[in-house]
């Protein structure tokens, strides 16, 4: 359900996915992976339908032909993504929203590698997070809740007091499995698939209003 104007959300900690949530990187990501599909001889439309939100290593292990060196292919795809910056821009309102938040109260949990995540933060000019948990530093990627569970622990919050911002179905499932509330960043093209989760189109109408009497962050939807 799209959250109506005037909605208020409270949380002690905020966890953000990156690609599709804070940064629109789909053009560059898809161009790099389409090249990889041609490189190893697999069906690109099928790969594309199962691509977003997952760790690079998980995707390659799932789709690469038998006998492929997974580490070598991961290095190839990472380099392709690092050198394909087409259309990589912040999601509307993301910069202003992050800049308004107390920096100790939020962190990033992403399926991207550390190198890719930091590259995209630098490229888009978004505030660099104090804490970042990338996909290449955990054992189990989304939809497994490991990343978000570790993020909740790092913020020192109860899971029930944590709000996860996500865009991909696997990330939504991971956030929920970790016990957090999830707010989806939808975009008009994905809204029809989000009947079972609260969502907003982007960050342009989400604001940080300060802390309530219990010390929780208060977020408001609407101008």
LODO-581871 format. One line per field, with one value per residue (C-alpha): x, y, z; residue number from 1. Coordinates in nm, 4 decimals. Each point is the difference from the previous one (the first is absolute). Example, Ala and Ser with C-alpha at 12.3 -4.5 7.8 and 13.67 -1.06 7.14 Angstrom:
<sites>
xx: (1.2300 0.1370)
yy: (-0.4500 0.3440)
zz: (0.7800 -0.0660)
k: (1 2)
</sites>
This chain:
<sites>
xx: (0.0000 0.1267 0.0353 -0.2315 0.1157 0.0207 0.1106 0.2583 0.2544 0.2166 0.3189 0.3246 0.2096 -0.0232 0.1541 0.0302 0.0525 0.1895 -0.0801 -0.3604 -0.0544 0.2449 0.1518 -0.1550 0.2693 -0.2071 0.1260 0.3655 -0.0611 -0.2048 0.2487 0.2851 -0.1994 -0.1257 0.3631 0.0684 -0.2931 0.1445 0.3469 -0.1112 -0.2792 -0.3143 -0.3469 -0.0023 -0.3781 -0.0079 0.2994 -0.1511 -0.3229 0.1997 0.2783 -0.0803 0.0455 0.2281 0.3724 0.2246 0.1449 -0.3466 -0.1120 0.3122 -0.0184 -0.3630 0.0271 0.3561 0.0627 0.1690 0.3751 0.0093 0.2441 -0.2417 0.2642 0.1356 -0.3479 -0.0799 0.3146 -0.0995 -0.3535 0.1191 0.2469 -0.2699 -0.2327 0.2754 0.0657 -0.3645 -0.1417 -0.2875 -0.3001 0.1111 -0.1740 -0.1432 -0.3618 -0.2028 0.0355 0.2562 0.2836 -0.2042 -0.1593 0.3309 0.1585 -0.2822 0.0467 0.2225 0.2908 0.0321 -0.3597 0.0251 0.2137 0.0062 -0.0561 0.0471 0.0414 0.2636 0.3688 0.1688 0.1882 -0.3187 -0.1998 0.2686 0.0513 -0.3692 -0.0167 0.2953 -0.1446 -0.3374 0.1216 -0.2156 0.1237 0.2371 -0.1355 0.2003 -0.0813 -0.0334 -0.0646 0.0509 -0.0903 0.3604 0.0441 -0.2816 -0.0503 -0.3644 -0.1616 -0.3562 -0.2693 0.1884 -0.0325 0.3653 0.0998 -0.2886 0.0329 0.3653 -0.1008 -0.2570 0.2659 0.2489 -0.2512 -0.0755 -0.3751 -0.2693 -0.1168 -0.3507 0.1421 0.1823 -0.1286 0.1445 -0.0163 -0.0048 -0.1128 0.0488 -0.2204 0.2981 0.0987 -0.3529 -0.0067 0.3405 -0.1025 -0.3189 0.1791 0.2394 -0.3021 0.0101 -0.2721 0.0556 -0.0809 0.0345 0.1271 -0.2205 0.0111 -0.3138 0.0997 0.0195 -0.2835 -0.2524 0.2095 0.0098 -0.3490 0.1452 0.2480 -0.0085 0.1673 0.0805 0.1200 0.3248 0.1399 -0.1219 -0.2952 0.1598 0.1418 0.1720 -0.1818 0.2245 -0.0413 -0.3079 -0.0234 0.1356 0.3017 -0.1212 0.0536 -0.3217 -0.0458 -0.2887 -0.1426 -0.1186 0.1009)
yy: (0.0000 0.3447 0.1970 0.3009 0.3545 0.0791 -0.3514 -0.0114 -0.2751 -0.0470 -0.2028 -0.0014 -0.1138 0.0145 -0.2506 0.0803 -0.2136 0.1868 -0.0961 0.0825 0.1470 0.2886 -0.0094 -0.0706 -0.2147 -0.2374 0.1201 -0.0513 -0.3241 -0.1506 0.1043 -0.1713 -0.3174 -0.0185 -0.0034 -0.2780 -0.2059 0.0251 -0.0844 -0.3318 -0.0785 0.0138 0.1405 0.3703 0.0478 -0.2900 0.1382 0.3507 -0.1301 -0.1390 0.2560 0.2953 -0.0048 -0.3037 -0.0279 -0.0315 -0.3309 -0.1499 0.0979 -0.1394 -0.3254 -0.0394 0.0822 -0.0637 -0.3121 -0.2962 0.0296 0.3787 0.1549 0.1903 0.2248 0.0940 0.0810 0.2065 0.2037 0.0475 0.1175 0.2290 0.1671 0.0307 0.1696 0.2276 0.1256 0.0287 0.3158 0.0539 0.1665 -0.0513 0.2730 0.0428 -0.0959 0.3216 0.1576 -0.2524 0.2494 0.2494 -0.2731 -0.1654 0.3360 0.0760 -0.3187 -0.0423 -0.1908 -0.2452 -0.1183 -0.1446 -0.2373 -0.1798 -0.3716 -0.0789 -0.2981 0.1978 -0.0420 0.2623 0.1357 0.0413 0.1559 0.2568 0.0747 0.0776 0.2155 0.2007 0.0181 0.1306 0.2238 -0.1639 0.0250 -0.2859 -0.2249 -0.0394 -0.3704 -0.2183 -0.3733 -0.1183 -0.3285 -0.1175 0.0151 -0.2338 -0.3709 -0.0036 0.2531 0.1263 -0.1368 -0.1498 0.2442 -0.0225 0.3412 0.1853 -0.1922 0.1077 0.3573 0.0063 -0.1257 0.2631 0.2801 -0.1366 0.0002 -0.2559 -0.1444 0.1296 0.3541 -0.0172 0.1207 -0.1541 0.1862 -0.2374 -0.0302 -0.3634 -0.2885 -0.1982 0.2966 0.0491 -0.3661 0.0315 0.3042 -0.1649 -0.3226 0.2037 0.1290 0.3601 0.2118 0.0534 0.3070 -0.0554 0.2616 -0.0933 0.2185 0.0022 -0.3063 -0.2272 0.1314 -0.2512 -0.2834 0.1425 -0.0597 -0.1803 0.2676 0.3705 0.2049 0.3487 0.0946 0.1663 0.2188 0.3342 0.0113 -0.1759 0.2203 -0.0444 0.1963 -0.0705 -0.2297 -0.0727 -0.0197 -0.3579 0.1028 -0.1608 0.1553 0.1417 -0.0068 0.1652 -0.0665 0.3060 0.3544)
zz: (0.0000 -0.0831 0.3211 -0.0106 0.0607 0.3672 0.0972 0.2767 0.0596 0.3076 0.0401 0.1966 -0.2959 -0.3779 -0.2423 -0.3706 -0.3043 -0.2749 -0.3596 -0.0816 0.3465 0.0449 -0.3485 -0.3388 -0.1591 -0.2095 -0.3382 0.0873 0.1868 -0.2803 -0.2679 0.1891 0.0631 -0.3574 -0.1085 0.2490 -0.1296 -0.3504 0.1345 0.1548 -0.2463 0.2122 -0.0657 0.0867 0.0532 0.2460 0.1889 0.0063 0.1547 0.2936 0.0308 0.2209 0.3751 0.0154 0.0631 -0.3007 0.1194 0.0546 -0.3493 -0.1642 0.1959 -0.1025 -0.3693 -0.1174 -0.2103 0.1737 0.0388 0.0116 0.2490 0.2243 0.1572 -0.3435 -0.1305 0.3090 -0.0587 -0.3649 0.0814 0.2787 -0.2354 -0.2674 0.2491 0.1318 -0.3516 -0.1128 0.1535 -0.2435 0.1611 0.3604 0.2020 0.3505 0.0567 0.0269 0.3429 0.1260 0.0499 0.2012 0.2091 0.0915 0.0776 0.2438 0.2044 0.3068 -0.1615 0.2896 -0.0487 -0.3502 -0.1997 -0.3339 -0.0572 -0.3679 -0.2299 -0.1909 0.0762 0.2171 -0.3011 -0.2041 0.2816 0.0829 -0.3696 -0.0430 0.3123 -0.1296 -0.3502 0.1155 0.2805 0.2649 0.3603 0.0665 0.2746 0.3196 -0.0132 -0.3065 -0.0163 -0.3598 -0.1610 -0.0270 0.3788 0.1026 -0.0541 -0.1100 -0.2303 -0.0233 0.0381 0.2956 0.2934 0.1059 -0.1332 0.1575 0.3270 0.0192 -0.0861 0.2791 0.2401 -0.1183 0.0601 0.3459 -0.0595 0.0525 -0.3295 0.0696 0.0308 -0.3349 -0.3361 -0.3168 -0.3327 -0.2979 -0.3594 -0.1044 0.1081 0.1338 0.2157 0.1306 0.1008 0.1669 0.2024 0.1171 0.0889 0.2156 0.1924 -0.1248 -0.1532 -0.3722 -0.2073 -0.3732 -0.2425 -0.2878 -0.3073 -0.2102 -0.2003 0.3071 0.2150 -0.1326 0.1452 0.3531 0.1361 0.3023 0.1149 0.0832 -0.2721 -0.1217 -0.3511 0.1178 0.2777 -0.1347 0.2394 0.2982 0.2730 0.3347 0.2683 0.2996 0.2993 0.2031 0.3802 -0.0098 -0.2043 -0.3218 -0.3402 -0.1452 -0.3782 -0.1822 -0.3444 -0.1861 -0.0831)
k: (1 2 3 4 5 6 7 8 9 10 11 12 13 14 15 16 17 18 19 20 21 22 23 24 25 26 27 28 29 30 31 32 33 34 35 36 37 38 39 40 41 42 43 44 45 46 47 48 49 50 51 52 53 54 55 56 57 58 59 60 61 62 63 64 65 66 67 68 69 70 71 72 73 74 75 76 77 78 79 80 81 82 83 84 85 86 87 88 89 90 91 92 93 94 95 96 97 98 99 100 101 102 103 104 105 106 107 108 109 110 111 112 113 114 115 116 117 118 119 120 121 122 123 124 125 126 127 128 129 130 131 132 133 134 135 136 137 138 139 140 141 142 143 144 145 146 147 148 149 150 151 152 153 154 155 156 157 158 159 160 161 162 163 164 165 166 167 168 169 170 171 172 173 174 175 176 177 178 179 180 181 182 183 184 185 186 187 188 189 190 191 192 193 194 195 196 197 198 199 200 201 202 203 204 205 206 207 208 209 210 211 212 213 214 215 216 217 218 219 220 221 222 223)
</sites>
